[in-house]
Amino acid sequence: MISREQALRTALYELEQQREENYAQEREREDEVRAASPEIRALLDRRASLLGQGIREAFGNPEGAKALSEKITDEMRNLNVSIRSQLVLSGFSEDYLQPIVKCQECRDTGYVGELVHNLCTCVSQRILRIMMSDVGLRDLETQNFNTYDAGVYPDVPVPGRKSTQRAYMERVRQRLVQYANAFERDEGKGIILYGASGLGKTFLMNCVAERLLTRGFSVLKISAYRLYDVLRNYQYDQSESELVRDLINADLLALDDLGTEPVTRANNEQRGLYNILAERFSSRRAIIITTNLDRIQTLERYGDRIANRLYDAGRMSVYQLFGEDVRRFVKP
Ligand SMILES: [Zn+2]
């Protein structure tokens, strides 16, 4: 799991690359224009020498610098007007030689504000993208509350239920939006989404994960299958110890598909899972789980120590999803 600080460093490094790229492109454009138009070349040369002259004279004659700089500023302004009209005459756009920036807000510096430097929103977006491109979070760019559409669920009554699948899924979505918007670090409230395959459990989990990342929390998403693998390897050679630390320390652990990992009874991996859950519960760190197991099946498979923690009503909200497999309605 990449930390927000690491992502910030990467984002600022990317911006530095961006500025170099901008500069290289500006040089390229100037070369192109100089080759295309001798008139503009002369104007650009004049402007460059004027700048040099202005700087030299300002140093040599500090008293006269103000009047001088006004004279130079005037000529500079006239030169720029001529350059712009010559550019259009030569078939370029009039701002072809203007400084190139991708973000108008911060001019690719990453910061806005004169007195207090704040991170520009373009940096926050970069951070988010970097964190999402980290292992396990790639789906979040396409699976979030903005793209969630309860309309994919059939709007017909489900046998034995008061509500249609669509209306129910819309209610679940609303509850999860509330959860994600009110989420606070170390509050320890968690979610279980259970039901058969194809009902949209993982999509909803991704929505919550994305919202929390956007709000600046750390999220580790991992499948139960992969988690078992990590725990097994860890006990042999302490490999991936950083990931094991993240399993315990992330503000939200998103555990996908609990119950699909290889069946093993009372083994070390299961003890490892218990330790992670116990550690997270005792330090009040949240967990969201998708599973195809109901409470009884969880008890049978993992024993009461794990099942009691997962179904602790004071900590965990349980949503059972039901209805039809919607994957056949949705284009992959
Ligand atoms: Zn910016």
Residues whose N, C-alpha, C, O or C-beta is under 5 A from the ligand:
A	BS01	ZN	C103 E105 C106 C120 C122 V123
